[in-house]
Amino acid sequence: MDNSFIKDRLVHKFKEDCIGFEENFGILSVQMNKEVNLKVLQFLYDEAELGFRFLKDLTAIHYPQRVGEELTVTYLVYNMYKGVHVRINCHVPINDPSIYTASQLYATANWLERECYDFFGVNFIGHPNLIRVMNVDEMDYFPLRKEFPLEDQTRKDKDDEMFGRGGDFNLGQMNIKG
């Protein structure tokens, strides 16, 4: 089974919902409308000739410059028997980051969707227990979105002088014996 076979099957089944295709390092990446994410995953899972029965990864990526499709939810599915991966990408707007859950199809999606919700704020419609799993419940933001500076430059505890790197410190003057 090669990537062109997978691409042809997806185009034949989903036609206009296939937005684009790309291949990197031998892995086919498929860009799909978010409304059919579950149908696409179910098709890849159920079709005997395809057999993508293992979800290796699910995450999101924040692209703040893409208005209306700021978050990309990405699934990496795998056919263990043939050693083939396919990546499914679905764009969702940041003002309504909702997409259907795959937790009934892939058991691994349960935890991965909760993690994706926790860090990016993606709402997986139909998820049985969509709660924060690593961050505190009181958090009112999603830390992996690119809406926040990487580091608060006003924090004194992050000052280089606190770590012996301030002032006239010069690495070249150190005498290190091993």
C-alpha positions in Angstrom: 0.0 0.0 0.0 1.5 3.3 -1.0 0.5 6.9 -0.4 -1.1 7.4 -3.8 -3.5 4.5 -3.2 -4.5 6.0 0.2 -4.9 9.5 -1.4 -7.1 8.0 -4.3 -9.3 6.2 -1.8 -9.8 9.4 0.3 -10.5 11.6 -2.7 -13.0 9.0 -4.1 -14.8 8.8 -0.8 -14.7 12.4 0.5 -14.2 14.5 -2.7 -14.6 18.2 -1.8 -13.8 17.6 1.9 -10.2 16.8 0.9 -8.6 20.2 1.0 -5.0 19.2 0.3 -2.3 16.6 0.4 1.3 16.7 1.2 4.0 14.1 1.7 7.0 14.5 4.1 9.5 11.8 5.0 7.2 9.2 3.4 4.1 10.1 5.5 1.0 11.3 3.7 -0.6 14.3 5.3 -4.2 15.0 4.4 -6.0 18.2 5.1 -9.7 17.6 5.7 -12.7 19.7 6.7 -13.2 19.5 10.4 -16.8 18.4 10.0 -15.7 15.0 8.6 -12.8 14.2 10.9 -14.6 11.3 12.5 -15.9 10.0 9.2 -12.4 10.0 7.7 -10.9 8.3 10.7 -13.7 5.7 10.7 -13.1 5.1 7.0 -9.4 4.6 7.5 -10.1 2.3 10.4 -12.8 0.2 8.8 -11.7 -0.3 5.2 -10.0 -3.7 4.9 -7.5 -2.5 2.3 -6.5 0.5 4.6 -6.7 -0.8 8.2 -5.4 2.2 10.1 -6.3 0.7 13.5 -3.8 2.5 15.7 -3.8 6.1 16.7 -0.2 7.0 17.5 -0.7 10.7 18.3 -3.2 13.5 18.4 -2.3 17.1 19.1 -3.0 20.6 18.1 -0.9 23.4 16.6 -1.6 27.1 17.0 -1.1 29.3 14.0 -2.2 32.8 15.2 -1.8 34.3 11.7 -4.4 32.0 10.0 -7.6 33.9 10.6 -10.5 31.5 11.0 -8.3 28.4 11.2 -5.9 29.3 14.0 -5.8 25.8 15.5 -4.9 22.6 13.6 -5.9 19.3 15.1 -3.6 16.6 13.8 -4.1 12.8 14.1 -1.3 10.3 13.3 -2.8 6.9 12.5 -0.8 3.8 11.7 -1.3 0.5 9.9 0.8 -1.9 12.0 0.7 -4.7 9.5 2.0 -2.7 6.6 4.1 -0.1 8.5 2.3 2.9 7.0 1.4 6.2 8.7 -1.2 8.8 7.6 -1.5 12.2 9.2 -5.0 13.9 9.2 -5.1 17.7 9.7 -8.3 19.6 10.5 -8.3 23.4 11.0 -10.6 24.9 13.6 -11.2 28.6 14.4 -10.0 29.7 17.8 -13.3 31.4 18.7 -15.1 28.0 18.3 -12.4 25.3 18.6 -14.8 22.3 18.3 -14.3 19.0 16.5 -15.8 15.5 17.0 -14.2 13.1 19.4 -12.4 10.0 18.2 -12.4 8.4 21.7 -15.1 5.8 20.8 -13.0 4.7 17.8 -9.5 4.8 19.3 -9.0 4.2 23.1 -5.8 6.3 23.0 -7.8 9.3 21.8 -9.4 9.6 25.3 -6.3 10.8 27.0 -4.8 12.6 24.0 -8.0 14.7 23.5 -8.0 15.6 27.1 -4.4 16.7 26.9 -5.2 18.7 23.7 -8.1 20.4 25.5 -6.0 21.1 28.5 -3.2 22.8 26.5 -4.9 24.2 23.4 -8.6 24.5 24.4 -9.9 22.3 21.7 -13.5 21.1 22.5 -13.9 17.5 21.5 -17.7 17.1 21.0 -19.0 13.9 22.5 -15.9 13.1 24.6 -17.0 11.2 27.8 -14.8 13.2 30.3 -13.2 16.3 28.7 -11.4 17.7 31.7 -8.0 19.2 32.4 -5.4 16.4 33.1 -2.2 18.3 33.8 -3.0 21.9 34.6 -5.1 23.1 37.5 -8.8 23.5 37.0 -8.6 27.2 38.0 -6.6 28.0 34.9 -8.5 30.3 32.6 -6.2 30.1 29.6 -4.5 27.4 27.5 -0.7 27.5 27.9 0.4 26.2 24.5 -1.4 28.8 22.5 0.9 31.5 21.2 -1.1 34.2 22.8 1.4 34.7 25.7 5.0 35.7 25.9 7.4 32.8 26.4 8.8 34.4 29.6 7.9 37.4 31.8 10.9 39.7 31.4 10.0 41.5 34.6 10.4 38.5 36.9 13.4 39.0 39.2 13.8 35.3 39.9 14.6 34.8 36.2 17.4 37.4 36.3 20.7 36.0 35.1 22.4 37.4 38.2 20.4 34.9 40.2 22.2 32.1 38.4 25.7 33.5 38.5 25.5 34.7 34.9 25.3 38.5 35.6 27.8 41.3 35.8 31.4 40.6 34.8 31.1 36.8 34.7 33.4 35.5 32.1 33.5 31.8 31.2 37.0 32.1 29.8 38.4 32.9 33.2 37.2 29.8 34.8 39.6 27.1 35.8 37.7 23.8 35.6 39.4 20.6 36.5 37.8 17.3 35.7 
